[in-house]
Amino acid sequence: MRFTDKIAAAIRTNDFSTYQRERYPDIQEGEIVRFVDEDFSGVDFGQFVMGFFVFENCNLDGAKHIYGQPIYFTNSSVRNVDFCGMKAIIEAKDCDFRGMKYDKETQFVYGSGELAARSRFVNCQFDEEVCEFLVQQGVEIS
C-alpha cells in the first residue's frame, strides 16, 4: 500500500478529518502529494485545497471543485470536470480534458503581463470552445 492510498480514500469519501490525519505532519502545505493510478471520478474536491497535488495515470472524470496552484496532471483522464467558479494553475501533459465545464469566474491565469502565473497544457485534448476560452485567458497550449 502506498502512503497516499489512505489520503486518496479520504478524499474519495469526502472525509476531511481523516484526510488531515493521514496527510499531516508527513506532507506539509507546499509539498508534493503524488497520486498514481487512482480513481477520483465523480469526486467533489471542494474542501481539499489541491495545491501541489500530482495526478499520474489517474481518472478524474466528472470531478468538481478542483482548485489550487499548482496542480499537475500527467497521462490522466479529466473529462467532464466542473471548473465553474474555480481558480487554478494547472500543468498538464498528455491528458484528456474534453467536456470541461467552466464559467466567466473560472480562471487559469493569475496576474497579467510577464509575471502572470499561467496554466500550461502540453499535448492535451480539448473541445474547440474550451480551447478558445483557455487561449483568451492566456493559457499556454502546445
C-alpha positions in Angstrom: 0.0 0.0 0.0 1.3 3.4 -1.0 1.4 6.2 1.6 -1.1 8.2 -0.4 -3.6 5.4 -0.6 -5.2 6.5 2.7 -5.2 10.1 1.7 -6.9 9.2 -1.7 -9.5 7.1 0.2 -10.3 10.0 2.5 -10.7 12.4 -0.5 -13.0 9.9 -2.3 -15.3 9.6 0.8 -15.1 13.4 1.4 -13.7 12.7 4.9 -11.7 15.9 5.8 -10.7 14.8 9.3 -9.2 11.6 8.0 -7.5 13.5 5.2 -6.0 15.9 7.7 -4.8 13.0 10.0 -3.3 11.0 7.1 -1.6 13.9 5.4 -0.1 15.9 8.3 2.5 16.1 9.6 4.1 13.9 7.0 3.3 16.1 4.0 3.1 19.8 4.7 1.5 22.6 2.7 3.7 23.4 -0.3 5.0 19.8 -0.5 4.0 17.4 -3.4 1.2 15.0 -2.8 1.5 12.4 -5.6 -1.3 10.1 -6.7 -0.6 7.4 -9.2 -3.3 5.1 -10.8 -6.1 6.5 -8.6 -9.7 6.7 -9.5 -11.2 10.1 -8.4 -14.1 10.0 -10.9 -17.1 12.0 -9.7 -15.2 13.3 -6.6 -16.1 16.7 -5.1 -12.7 18.2 -4.1 -14.5 21.3 -2.6 -12.9 21.0 0.9 -9.4 20.0 -0.3 -7.1 22.7 -1.5 -5.2 20.9 -4.2 -2.0 22.9 -4.5 1.0 20.7 -5.2 -1.2 17.7 -6.0 0.2 15.5 -8.7 -2.1 13.1 -10.6 -0.3 10.5 -12.8 -2.4 8.0 -14.8 -5.5 9.0 -12.8 -9.2 9.1 -13.6 -10.8 12.4 -12.6 -13.8 12.2 -15.0 -16.8 14.1 -13.6 -14.9 15.6 -10.7 -15.7 19.1 -9.4 -14.3 21.9 -7.4 -10.7 21.3 -8.5 -8.7 24.4 -7.4 -5.3 25.4 -6.2 -1.9 26.1 -7.5 -0.1 24.4 -9.0 -1.9 21.2 -9.8 -0.1 18.7 -12.1 -1.8 16.1 -14.3 0.1 13.6 -16.4 -1.5 11.0 -18.7 -4.8 11.3 -16.9 -8.5 11.5 -17.9 -10.1 14.7 -16.7 -13.2 14.6 -18.9 -16.4 16.4 -18.0 -14.7 18.1 -15.0 -16.6 21.0 -13.5 -14.2 24.0 -13.1 -17.1 26.5 -12.8 -16.1 29.3 -10.4 -12.7 27.7 -9.8 -9.2 29.3 -9.8 -6.3 27.0 -10.6 -2.9 26.9 -12.1 -2.6 23.6 -14.0 0.4 21.9 -15.5 -0.9 19.1 -17.7 0.7 16.7 -20.2 -1.0 14.0 -22.3 -4.4 14.4 -20.7 -8.0 14.4 -21.9 -9.9 17.5 -20.8 -12.9 17.1 -23.2 -16.2 18.1 -21.9 -14.7 20.6 -19.4 -17.3 22.9 -17.7 -16.4 26.5 -17.0 -18.0 29.9 -16.5 -16.9 33.5 -16.5 -15.5 33.1 -13.0 -13.2 30.3 -14.0 -9.5 31.4 -14.0 -6.5 29.5 -15.2 -4.1 32.5 -15.2 -3.3 34.7 -12.1 -2.0 38.2 -12.7 -1.1 39.8 -16.0 1.9 40.5 -18.2 5.2 38.7 -18.0 4.8 38.0 -14.3 1.5 36.2 -14.6 1.2 32.6 -13.4 -0.2 30.7 -16.4 -1.6 27.2 -16.7 0.2 25.1 -19.3 -1.3 22.2 -21.3 1.0 20.1 -23.4 -0.4 17.5 -25.8 -3.8 17.6 -24.2 -7.3 17.1 -25.8 -10.0 19.8 -25.5 -13.3 20.7 -27.1 -12.8 23.6 -29.5 -14.8 26.1 -27.4 -12.7 25.2 -24.3 -9.5 25.7 -26.2 -10.7 29.1 -27.3 -11.6 30.0 -23.7 -8.2 29.0 -22.4 -6.3 30.8 -25.2 -8.4 34.0 -24.4 -7.1 33.8 -20.8 -3.5 33.5 -21.9 -3.1 29.8 -21.1 -0.1 28.1 -22.8 -1.3 25.3 -25.0 1.1 23.2 -27.2 
